[in-house]
């Protein structure tokens, strides 16, 4: 193995370790935020989702190498995200679709 290949390899390992440490810190922040009473469950969920999205970006971007891919991959990723948001919208809007005088257990 040449010196240049060794240096390139160690640079990639260092980057993966930084992402791993960032994911560990993100997990600690998630656990810490779960003990903070924000006063509203919606705020708690929003904080947890923001932290989870940041961690998902790190995993998808660096471990799955999406940060250096072509535009087609980004198009598929945006399509998937829009499809997911549409399904979540349908799920949330179904809560308002109960008939009147219905008891939810």
C-alpha positions as CSV (number, residue, x, y, z in Angstrom):
1,X,0.0,0.0,0.0
2,X,1.5,3.3,-1.0
3,X,1.8,6.3,1.3
4,X,-0.9,8.2,-0.6
5,X,-3.4,5.3,-0.4
6,X,-2.7,5.0,3.3
7,X,-3.3,8.7,3.9
8,X,-6.5,8.6,1.8
9,X,-7.8,5.5,3.7
10,X,-7.0,7.2,7.1
11,X,-8.9,10.3,6.0
12,X,-12.0,8.3,5.2
13,X,-11.8,6.4,8.5
14,X,-11.4,9.7,10.3
15,X,-14.5,11.1,8.6
16,X,-16.6,8.0,9.5
17,X,-15.4,8.3,13.1
18,X,-16.5,12.0,13.2
19,X,-19.9,11.0,11.9
20,X,-20.1,8.2,14.5
21,X,-19.3,10.6,17.3
22,X,-21.8,13.1,16.0
23,X,-24.5,10.3,16.0
24,X,-23.5,9.4,19.6
25,X,-23.9,13.1,20.6
26,X,-27.2,13.2,18.8
27,X,-28.4,10.2,20.7
28,X,-27.4,11.8,24.0
29,X,-29.2,15.0,23.0
30,X,-32.3,13.0,22.1
31,X,-32.2,11.2,25.5
32,X,-31.6,14.6,27.3
33,X,-34.4,16.3,25.4
34,X,-36.8,13.5,26.4
35,X,-36.5,14.6,30.0
36,X,-37.2,18.2,29.3
37,X,-40.9,19.2,29.7
38,X,-41.6,21.6,26.9
39,X,-45.2,22.0,28.1
40,X,-46.8,20.5,25.0
41,X,-46.5,17.1,23.5
42,X,-46.4,18.5,20.0
43,X,-43.3,20.5,20.8
44,X,-41.7,17.4,22.3
45,X,-42.4,15.4,19.1
46,X,-41.1,18.3,16.9
47,X,-37.8,18.5,18.8
48,X,-37.4,14.7,18.6
49,X,-38.2,14.7,14.9
50,X,-35.7,17.6,14.2
51,X,-32.9,15.6,16.0
52,X,-33.9,12.4,14.2
53,X,-33.8,14.2,10.8
54,X,-30.3,15.5,11.6
55,X,-29.1,12.0,12.5
56,X,-30.8,10.5,9.4
57,X,-29.0,13.1,7.2
58,X,-25.7,12.0,8.7
59,X,-26.4,8.3,8.1
60,X,-27.7,8.8,4.6
61,X,-25.2,11.4,3.6
62,X,-22.0,9.8,4.8
63,X,-22.6,6.1,5.4
64,X,-24.7,5.6,2.3
65,X,-22.6,8.0,0.3
66,X,-25.5,10.1,-0.9
67,X,-23.6,13.3,-0.2
68,X,-21.5,12.7,-3.4
69,X,-24.1,11.2,-5.7
70,X,-25.6,12.6,-8.9
71,X,-28.8,14.6,-9.3
72,X,-30.9,11.6,-10.1
73,X,-30.4,10.2,-6.6
74,X,-31.4,13.6,-5.2
75,X,-34.6,13.5,-7.3
76,X,-35.5,10.1,-6.1
77,X,-34.8,11.2,-2.5
78,X,-37.0,14.2,-2.9
79,X,-39.8,12.1,-4.5
80,X,-39.6,9.6,-1.6
81,X,-39.7,12.5,1.0
82,X,-42.7,14.0,-0.7
83,X,-44.5,10.6,-0.8
84,X,-43.7,10.1,2.9
85,X,-45.1,13.5,3.8
86,X,-48.2,12.8,1.8
87,X,-48.8,9.6,3.6
88,X,-48.2,11.3,6.9
89,X,-50.7,14.1,5.9
90,X,-53.3,11.4,5.1
91,X,-52.7,9.7,8.5
92,X,-53.0,12.9,10.5
93,X,-56.0,14.1,8.5
94,X,-57.8,10.7,9.3
95,X,-57.9,11.7,12.9
96,X,-60.5,14.4,12.1
97,X,-62.6,12.0,10.1
98,X,-64.4,10.3,13.0
99,X,-68.2,10.5,13.0
100,X,-69.8,12.7,15.6
101,X,-70.6,11.2,19.0
102,X,-68.0,8.4,18.5
103,X,-66.1,7.3,21.6
104,X,-62.4,6.6,21.0
105,X,-60.9,4.1,23.4
